Amino acid sequence: MAQVVHTPHGVRPKSSFRRRLRSATGATLIEAALVTPLLMLLTFATVDFAALFYAYLALENGISQATRFAVTGNQMNDPSNPGNLLSRTASIETAMRQATPTLTIADAAFTFNHMSPGSSSWAAGTGGPSDIEKVSVNYTWNVLTPIMRPFFPGGQVTLHVESAMKNEGRFN
């Protein structure tokens, strides 16, 4: 005959208590196996969006720095040809890359437009003194989390940043 355990709610056989305890241990393991992948997905998705947000903020800062350099009309020295100057667009691109050292930005990602005084439309190029200078960058971010990729076309997000400022009245 099974041993009896006296509880405030009545009398129970001791063997059913042991069975219940054993089954609870297995249930905890199963719950952990079901919940852990969901927590991992949530963690990796959070890291992925944080990295995307970082890239966007870095681009915003970089485009601001590049436009500030652009309005001066200055040109940088060519690091591969000492004594020679980079073109104006290459100088602006270099200023952007120096402000965003953790991102790789292709030359094709840059767009330069200007608006002359009295004009109402943008023209291609960097413009001259007293023109409004607009620098734009399109940057493609690859989504890191494999389960998140199907939610974005091609597993990528295109970030677009631009900044416009008035060029100085005369360039040095």
C-alpha positions as semicolon CSV with decimal commas, in nm:
position;residue;x (nm);y (nm);z (nm)
1;M;0,000;0,000;0,000
2;A;0,122;0,353;-0,087
3;Q;0,234;0,586;0,186
4;V;-0,002;0,868;0,273
5;V;0,093;1,234;0,315
6;H;-0,132;1,456;0,526
7;T;-0,179;1,807;0,381
8;P;-0,412;2,093;0,480
9;H;-0,627;2,003;0,177
10;G;-0,658;1,638;0,257
11;V;-0,470;1,316;0,229
12;R;-0,272;1,225;-0,083
13;P;-0,063;0,927;-0,168
14;K;0,308;1,006;-0,163
15;S;0,378;0,840;-0,500
16;S;0,156;1,082;-0,701
17;F;0,344;1,376;-0,550
18;R;0,670;1,229;-0,680
19;R;0,520;1,174;-1,025
20;R;0,399;1,532;-1,038
21;L;0,742;1,662;-0,934
22;R;0,913;1,457;-1,208
23;S;0,673;1,581;-1,479
24;A;0,721;1,946;-1,370
25;T;1,096;1,915;-1,428
26;G;1,037;1,804;-1,787
27;A;0,783;2,083;-1,842
28;T;1,038;2,344;-1,737
29;L;1,287;2,209;-1,986
30;I;1,027;2,214;-2,266
31;E;0,921;2,570;-2,176
32;A;1,285;2,681;-2,185
33;A;1,332;2,514;-2,524
34;L;1,030;2,704;-2,662
35;V;1,102;3,044;-2,508
36;T;1,479;3,064;-2,565
37;P;1,463;3,096;-2,947
38;L;1,203;3,371;-2,915
39;L;1,420;3,561;-2,669
40;M;1,723;3,517;-2,896
41;L;1,524;3,646;-3,196
42;L;1,408;3,948;-2,997
43;T;1,763;4,018;-2,878
44;F;1,917;3,991;-3,225
45;A;1,641;4,200;-3,382
46;T;1,702;4,470;-3,119
47;V;2,075;4,467;-3,193
48;D;2,001;4,480;-3,567
49;F;1,776;4,785;-3,535
50;A;2,027;4,951;-3,300
51;A;2,301;4,903;-3,561
52;L;2,069;5,044;-3,830
53;F;1,992;5,345;-3,612
54;Y;2,365;5,394;-3,548
55;A;2,433;5,390;-3,923
56;Y;2,160;5,649;-3,982
57;L;2,292;5,880;-3,709
58;A;2,649;5,842;-3,839
59;L;2,529;5,935;-4,189
60;E;2,339;6,237;-4,056
61;N;2,650;6,359;-3,875
62;G;2,872;6,286;-4,175
63;I;2,651;6,469;-4,424
64;S;2,640;6,770;-4,195
65;Q;3,021;6,774;-4,169
66;A;3,061;6,725;-4,545
67;T;2,823;7,012;-4,625
68;R;3,000;7,239;-4,379
69;F;3,324;7,164;-4,561
70;A;3,159;7,208;-4,901
71;V;3,037;7,563;-4,838
72;T;3,393;7,685;-4,784
73;G;3,493;7,596;-5,140
74;N;3,816;7,446;-5,004
75;Q;3,983;7,139;-5,148
76;M;4,181;6,872;-4,961
77;N;4,528;6,749;-5,044
78;D;4,535;6,423;-5,236
79;P;4,673;6,157;-4,998
80;S;4,796;5,941;-5,289
81;N;4,958;6,239;-5,472
82;P;5,117;6,474;-5,218
83;G;5,124;6,832;-5,337
84;N;4,815;6,792;-5,557
85;L;4,461;6,885;-5,460
86;L;4,157;6,660;-5,483
87;S;3,864;6,780;-5,693
88;R;3,594;6,966;-5,506
89;T;3,356;6,666;-5,514
90;A;3,631;6,425;-5,407
91;S;3,717;6,662;-5,121
92;I;3,354;6,666;-5,002
93;E;3,334;6,286;-5,029
94;T;3,655;6,257;-4,827
95;A;3,515;6,490;-4,560
96;M;3,207;6,266;-4,537
97;R;3,418;5,950;-4,512
98;Q;3,636;6,104;-4,242
99;A;3,324;6,187;-4,039
100;T;3,187;5,831;-4,081
101;P;3,495;5,605;-4,049
102;T;3,292;5,294;-3,960
103;L;3,085;5,303;-4,280
104;T;3,201;5,230;-4,633
105;I;3,039;5,476;-4,872
106;A;3,082;5,430;-5,247
107;D;3,143;5,727;-5,479
108;A;2,816;5,647;-5,659
109;A;2,624;5,704;-5,333
110;F;2,689;6,080;-5,347
111;T;2,478;6,337;-5,532
112;F;2,571;6,706;-5,558
113;N;2,322;6,978;-5,651
114;H;2,319;7,354;-5,626
115;M;2,071;7,636;-5,668
116;S;2,191;7,973;-5,793
117;P;2,057;8,296;-5,638
118;G;1,721;8,384;-5,794
119;S;1,668;8,032;-5,929
120;S;1,391;7,801;-5,816
121;S;1,531;7,465;-5,929
122;W;1,828;7,248;-5,844
123;A;2,110;7,201;-6,096
124;A;2,365;6,922;-6,089
125;G;2,711;6,994;-5,951
126;T;2,863;7,168;-5,654
127;G;2,794;7,528;-5,754
128;G;2,992;7,837;-5,680
129;P;3,006;8,123;-5,429
130;S;2,667;8,228;-5,283
131;D;2,489;7,924;-5,436
132;I;2,291;7,690;-5,213
133;E;2,481;7,363;-5,195
134;K;2,300;7,031;-5,141
135;V;2,486;6,708;-5,071
136;S;2,289;6,380;-5,069
137;V;2,397;6,026;-4,984
138;N;2,211;5,699;-5,040
139;Y;2,350;5,419;-4,823
140;T;2,239;5,056;-4,833
141;W;2,228;4,872;-4,500
142;N;2,216;4,491;-4,505
143;V;1,989;4,346;-4,237
144;L;2,195;4,119;-4,013
145;T;1,931;3,892;-3,859
146;P;1,834;3,618;-4,110
147;I;1,477;3,591;-3,983
148;M;1,428;3,968;-4,028
149;R;1,556;3,978;-4,390
150;P;1,228;3,866;-4,555
151;F;1,055;4,174;-4,412
152;F;1,283;4,405;-4,614
153;P;1,316;4,396;-4,995
154;G;1,636;4,208;-5,074
155;G;1,721;4,202;-4,703
156;Q;1,834;4,564;-4,728
157;V;1,731;4,909;-4,609
158;T;1,826;5,218;-4,811
159;L;1,906;5,518;-4,596
160;H;1,890;5,862;-4,760
161;V;2,042;6,167;-4,596
162;E;2,093;6,516;-4,734
163;S;2,195;6,857;-4,619
164;A;2,178;7,197;-4,785
165;M;2,368;7,512;-4,692
166;K;2,454;7,839;-4,864
167;N;2,808;7,857;-5,002
168;E;3,026;8,135;-4,871
169;G;3,031;8,455;-5,077
170;R;3,380;8,393;-5,201
171;F;3,592;8,081;-5,201
172;N;3,953;8,087;-5,081
